[in-house]
């Protein structure tokens, strides 16, 4: 098959899991091409895949390290036009690439483009309902949830969820699926490119990667201050955002790294932002997590709630976090023993499951 991946460029979680899947599909004879934008475009290119730039659908904005809905709406005020541009770009690529199948990872216009051309399409997501810690019942989240649920019902031929089936779904609080639509969703498990049991693990560092958006910089500065007061701990920080604090003897920053797993595997604690992809990788290696969640972000809170319920990590609200609170969370996480999830991660390889889904979709 000739497969086009249309990948959301907001954050790197979408690009990370999609490139892992594409590499596996390529090993089985399929041709995979990408369309994306922003930092995800650069990441995919560095992973060695052909990638075309596509118009972004929304632009995320923030203040003082936190997501801002008002700023996002202002920056994305031309969303209808942006969606039309994204639709136009995707439709052109689908035709030019003689695409047999579209896989859209949280890119919506591409699904419409594929449908208009009679091309089968699958949609990868870990969310169909929205809420934030600061405004869980806000009318705008309910409105957005209804729009996305209707889209997922009508546009993609199948919805692929890179998470464990219920009741073990890490992103379970981010889903509301009517009984009549359950068969339309396939919970396949996390998209990993190696067996976690085969990865050597140690307990040497404190790993930190909680987003590359420029408005996250104050949080990295706070972490550097904590590192200065904990000389016996080594902090390894991963972000491609310019302006990170300068390195010290025990605080090392890294830009683009093609594979984060070896660094994560040697950590004692992982400091993350509550995105599903990085949480899954930490859980697969048995690492306790500190989640600096954005109380205005419509996903992180629900993921973090599930992790806390499991006893696998500690949530810190980004709008009230202080150096003292973060320091305390790290200290508590250093003493945690996460639950043994090996039975979940030894389930059938999700990449093989998805390959079967896509091949069946193409021939049906």
N, C-alpha and C positions, 0 to 999 in steps of 0.2 A: 504493500500500500504506500501511497504518497500522502503523508500526514502533515498538516499544518497545525502547529501549536500557536495559539494566540494567547499571550501571557500578560497579565496585569503587571505593570511596572512599579506599583506602590509597595515598596518593601521587596525583599529578596526571597521570601518564603515560597511564593508562587513559582519563581524561576528555578529555585533549588530543586523542588520536587518534580517539576516538569522536565528538567534536563536529566534527572535520574531516570525518569520513565522513558524519555526519548532515547537515551543511551541503550537501555535494555531492548527497546523495540528495534533499534538499528542492528543490534546483535542478531536479531531474528529476521533480518532481511527487509525491514521497512525503511523507507526514506523519510527523515524527519527534518522539517524546516520550521523556523520560528518567526513570529512577529511580536514585537514588544516595543518598549520605550524606556527612557530614563536609565536608572542604574541597573535595572533588570536587563535592558538591552546590552549594556557593557558586560554584565556577568555572563549572559548566554554566549556572547561573542568569545569571551575568554575560555568558555567551556568547549569551544571548537565547533559549534553548530552554526550553519548559515542562518542569519537573522536579519529581518527587514524591519525598519523603523515604521511604527504605526502610530496614528494619532492617539493621544491619551484621552480617556473618557472623563476622568475627574482629576483634580489636583488637590492633594491634602495640604492643609496648613495648620500651624500651631503657634502657641505662645509659651515661652518659658518651659520648654520641654514637653508640653502637653498638646494633644490633638484639639483643635478648635473647630467646631461645626460651623460657627459663623464665618471664620476665615476660609474654611474649605468651601462653603457655599459661595463666598465672594470670589475666590480664585476660580471656582468652577461655574461661575454665573452663566457661561456660555455652553453648559452641558448639552442642550439639544443640538447645537451646532457641532460640538465636539463628537457627539455620538454619530452624527451624520458623516463627519470626516472619518471616524474610525470605521464605520460601515463601508464607506467608499474605498478606503485603503484595504480592508479585509476582503471585500468582494473582488477587487482587482487582483490581489495576491492569490486568492482561491482559483481564479481563472488562469492567471499567468503560470502558476505552479502545477496546473492540471491536478488539483487536489482531489484525492479520493475520500478523505475524511478529515474533519476539523476536530481538534481537541482544544477547547477554550478553558483556560484557567482564570476564572473570574473576569473575563472580558466579554461583555454582553453584546455589543454590536456585531461582533464576528459571528455569533450564533444566528442572528437575523440574516446576515449576508449568506451564510451557508444554506440556510433554509430557502432563501430566495433563489438559489441556484440548484436546489434539489440535492445538495450534498449532506450526507448524514453527519451529525455532530454530537459530541459528548461534552459535558460541562463538568469541570472539577471545582468543587467548592467544599468548604467546611462550615457553611452558614446559610440558613434561609430565613432566619428571624433576627431582629436587631434590638439591642438594649445596651445601655451603658450604666455604670455604677452611679453616676451623678444624676441620671435621668431615666431610670428603668422603664417607666410607664409613659414617657413622653409621646404625644400624638405623632410627631414626625417619625419616630422609630417604627411605630405601628404602621404608618402609611408606607414607609420604605419596605417593611416586611411584606406587606400585601403585594406591592409591585414586584418584588423579587420572587415571591412564591408563585405568582401568576406567570412570570417569565419562565421559571424553571419547569412549570407544568406544561407550557405551550411550545417552547422553542427547542430545547435540546431533546434528542432522542433518548438520552439516558443521563442521569446525574450521578457522577462518581464522587464518593466521599472518602478522602484518604484518612480514614479513622476506623477504629474498631467498631464492630456492630454493637448495638445496644445489648446489655446495659452498661458496657464498658467504654462507651463513646466519650472521649476526652472533650470533644466539642459538643456534647449532647445538649447542653443548655442553649446552644445556638441553633437548635433545630426544632421546628414545629411542623410535623408531617401528617397530613390527614390519612386516615386508614386506607382510603381509596387510592392514595398515591404512593404508598410504601414501595410497591414493586418498581416504581420509576427511579428510586434511589438505590444505589449499590454501595454499601459500606465495605470497603475492600481492605482496610488496615493501612498503616502508614507506608508511604513510598520511601523505602530505604534501599540503598544500593549494595548493602553487604549484611551478612549475618552478624548481629550485635554480639553474639556469643563468641565469635572468632576475633573480636577486636581486643587487643591487650589494654587493660585499664589500670590506672594507678591513682594516687591521691596526692598531687603535687602542687596544684595551682588553684586560683580562683578565676574562673572563666567568665567573661562578660561580653555579651553582644545583645543589645536591646534596641536596635534600630539605627538606621543611618540618616534619618531626617535631620536637617540642620537644627531644628528646634529641640533635639535631644541633647545638644552639647552641654547644657548646664548640668545634666545628670552625670555625664562622664567626668566633668570637673569635680563634682561631689565625690565620685568614686576615687579619684586621684587623691583627694584630701584624706579619705579613709585609708588608702594604701600607705600614705606617709606616716600614719599612726600605727600601722601594723607591719613593721619591717620584717617580721618572720614569715609573712605570707607573700607569695608571688602572684601578682594580678596580670592576666593576659586579656587584652581588650581588643575587640574586633569591630571595626567600623570603617567604611570608606569615606566618611564625611571629613572634609578638610577642617582644620582648627581644633583637633583633639589635643588634650593636655600633653605637655612634653613628657618623654620617657624619663623614668628614674631607675634606680637599681632594682626596684621590685614592682614597677608599673611599666609594662611594655605594651605599646599599641601596634596594631597590624592593619594594613589596608586590605586590598584584595587577597584572599587566600583561597586557592582552588578547592580545598577540602578542609573543612573545619573539624571533622570528626576526630582526627588524632589529637587535636588540642583539647577538645571536649572530653575525650577519653582519659586524659591525664589530670582532670580537674577534681577537686573535692566538692565544689559547689559551682553551679552555673547560674549566672545572673542574666535573666532574659526579660522579654517584654510581654510574654503571654501569647505570642503567635503559635499556631498549632505545629508548624514544621519544626521549629527549634525545640519546642516542648517534647515532641515525640522523640527527637534524637537524644535529648537528655534522659528521658525515661528509659529508652532502649538500653542505655549504658548504666542505668541505676544511679544517676546523679540527682541529689536533691537540688531544688531550684528556688531561687529568690526571684519573684516576678514583680518588676516595677511596672505596674499596670496603669494605663491611662484611663482615668475614670470617665472620660468623655469619648473614649474609643468604643465602637459598637461590637466588639468581639472579645477583647482581652479579659474583661471582668468575668465573663461566663466561663472561659477556659480556666482561669485562675481559681474560680470557685470549685471546679471539679478537681483540680490538682490538690487544693487544700482538703477537700472531702476525702481524698485518697490518702492523705498524710504524706504526700510527696513533695510538698513545697510550702513556701510562705509568700503571701501576697502583701505588697506594699503599694498604697495608693500614691500615684505620681504627683497629685496636687497637694498632698500634705507631707510628702517625704522630706525628711531632714537627714543630715549626715548622721545624727544619733540613731534615728529610726532604721536607716539602711544598715548602719554598723551592727545594730542589734539583730536585724533579720539575718545578716550574714553569719553572725555568731551562732544564732539558733540553728541555721541550716547546716552549719559545720558539724553539729551533733546529731543530725537527723539520719535515720536509716529508712530510705524509701521502701515501699512495698515491693515484693518480688513479682514482677510482671513478665517473667520469662515465658510463661505459658501463652501469653497474648502475642509476644513477639516471635514465637516459634510457629505461628499459624502460617498457612500457605503464603508464598511470596506475593505481595499485592501487585507487583509489576506483571507477574504471570497471569494473575486474575484479570487485570486490566487488559492485557494483550488479548485474552480470550474474549472479553467483552467487545473490544474494538473490532477484532476480526469478524465476530458474529454480526456486529452492527453493519459492517461493510457488505457482508454477503447476504444480509436479509432483505 
